[in-house]
Amino acid sequence: MQATLPKYTRFTIIELLTIFAIACVPLFLKFPYRVNIFLSWEGAYRLSQGQVPFKDYGSPLGYGFWLMPALCFKLFGPQLISLVKAQVILNILSGLAFRCILKSLDVRPGIRALSVIVFVLSYSFFNFWPWYNQTVIVYELVAICFLLRFILRVDRLRWAFLALSALFVFLTIFTKQDGGGLTLLLCLALLAYDTLQQGRWLNIPVFLGMLAVIAAVFIVPLLPHFAYWYNHGQAPHNSRLSVADLIGEFFGGSQWIKFYGLLAVLLLIPHLRHFQRFWNNRKLMLFTLLTFGILVEAAIFQVTSYTPPDNNIFFHSFAFAFIFSLLLPLLEVRTESWKIFSLNAILVLLWWSGVYWRYTDRILSRFLPAEGEGNGIVTSATGENVVSRRNYMLEFDSTDVPTSEWIFSSLPEFKNIYMPASTVHGMERFLALPVLKEKGAAVKVLNMTELTPLAHAVPYQLERGGDIPLWYHLGVAMFNRQLEAYKTKVRNNNYDVVLYEYAPHNNNFYPFALQDELKKDYQLVDTFLAPRRPTNAVIEVYLPKK
């Protein structure tokens, strides 16, 4: 007889294959230069070079976001593609943490496997690059995974899980303040239920004590500049928390969040009729608190962390798991039946087809071109003008360079990354500047652009000091004090070369006032396109006036 795997083992294999296989897809792709990825690169590069945040440079965030990218720089080198490898690891970590949460709550294997598929498709699959708004959620999932292990265990090892949860809660706060604060509140809510239901009155004080000790270990060595840079709403930082924006976004949008909330409440009504029994059903109560907590967090996160616009969609998988866990038993659906599971998996794939269709469409479009393809005036085989959904509006922006015309650079730091030809050739002209060869490692370069990997390609020494910002967005990551310091350095011809990115559509993404100062004291010797999409920003190269 041929041996067969146990039914539940098969679901485990499906979950793990889904998590690992989908996470590894980016390793086989090539990418256009991603907007804002310069920030991920420079923070990771500085950390990997042994620089100390808040002493060698300043940042309105803690450095939790850059830990995994810095590790990958150490392992694979400071190439942009190493950031993709860091995100692969983070995607695997988030998938395993989500699965851990569902296992702790005894979600049935069939529903759990479907939920993992939803999580991977709806949240982690298209996150190819590390970004702090996503990394903070990864740390949150790990923190909740460890916290549930603490709450639901009865042996002494449970305290180790509480310490690990406190560590990752701190990393969330040290990655992004809004996501970190919401993670802390959610964990406290879960602990509060456990305290009230079990009478474990030391849990919350011990958890907060562990969190305080961990925070002190990380923060005390970074004083005194940490208090100035870290954004906790004090001047010169501005708070993004607006009650009016929260109310407006919730009632004016948030359709999925409200739909899930309504459906969850309806499915909970039979349980609420027997509240004492519901209250003592620990795993169901924890699942309920967690799901509604995630929905509330997503509603707030979409306002306080508004870029990219879909960074809060981690809630889909939690709502799906919760709703299916309540709904399918009522319908007497055998979730572990392979026929039922296969049908549900197909429906889930259809539901989230938009995630993977964009990549499939690129392949199919080569063989099945759409009518009116070209986004311009197109005529049919009979000579008639063709108007379609692709070209009913004409685009007259002659400066835009579509990604189909982008090319690769020969620089190893930009391996497998394509950019506008103007950007690639502009970097080549920059690297050929005589001053770079004349001064070698002693050359002083101010690089206020998105091409931060040039620091390793030249190479040149990055400026260091407690008042040096990690990036130059005025009012976000640098402030008037730093701007005045840079204006003074420009007046004094402190730099041998200045690269300045002029992005007129972005509010002081690089301070406009510094460009005005450069025009007075330096000479413009070259311009080329910045690696943005659309290509509506230029990089200017300045040398001191002779």
Sequence and secondary structure as in RCSB ss.txt:
>XXXX:A:sequence
MQATLPKYTRFTIIELLTIFAIACVPLFLKFPYRVNIFLSWEGAYRLSQGQVPFKDYGSPLGYGFWLMPALCFKL
FGPQLISLVKAQVILNILSGLAFRCILKSLDVRPGIRALSVIVFVLSYSFFNFWPWYNQTVIVYELVAICFLLRF
ILRVDRLRWAFLALSALFVFLTIFTKQDGGGLTLLLCLALLAYDTLQQGRWLNIPVFLGMLAVIAAVFIVPLLPH
FAYWYNHGQAPHNSRLSVADLIGEFFGGSQWIKFYGLLAVLLLIPHLRHFQRFWNNRKLMLFTLLTFGILVEAAI
FQVTSYTPPDNNIFFHSFAFAFIFSLLLPLLEVRTESWKIFSLNAILVLLWWSGVYWRYTDRILSRFLPAEGEGN
GIVTSATGENVVSRRNYMLEFDSTDVPTSEWIFSSLPEFKNIYMPASTVHGMERFLALPVLKEKGAAVKVLNMTE
LTPLAHAVPYQLERGGDIPLWYHLGVAMFNRQLEAYKTKVRNNNYDVVLYEYAPHNNNFYPFALQDELKKDYQLV
DTFLAPRRPTNAVIEVYLPKK
>XXXX:A:secstr
      HHHHHHHHHHHHHHHHHHGGGG  EE  TTHHHHHHHHHHHHTT  BTTTBB SS SGGGHHHHHHHHH
H S HHHHHHHHHHHHHHHHHHHHHHHHHTT  HHHHHHHHHHHIIIIITT  S  HHHHHHHHHHHHHHHHHHH
HH  STTHHHHHHHHHHHHHHHHTT HHHHHHHHHHHHHHHHHHHHHH  TTHHHHHHHHHHHHHHHHHGGGTTH
HHHHS SS TTS     HHHHHHHHHHS HHHHHHHHHHHHHHHHHHTTHHHHHH HHHHHHHHHHHHHHHHHHH
HHHHS SSTTTTTTHHHHHHHHHHHHHHHHTT  TT HHHHHHHHHHHHHHTHHHHHHHHHHHHHHHS  TTTTS
S EE TTS EE  TTTSS    TT   GGG EE S GGGTTEEE HHHHHHHHHHHT HHHHHHGGG  EEEESS
 TTHHHHTT     STT BSS  BTTTB HHHHHHHHHHHHTT  SEEEEEE TTSTTSS HHHHHHHHHHEEEE
EEEE S SS   EEEEEEE  
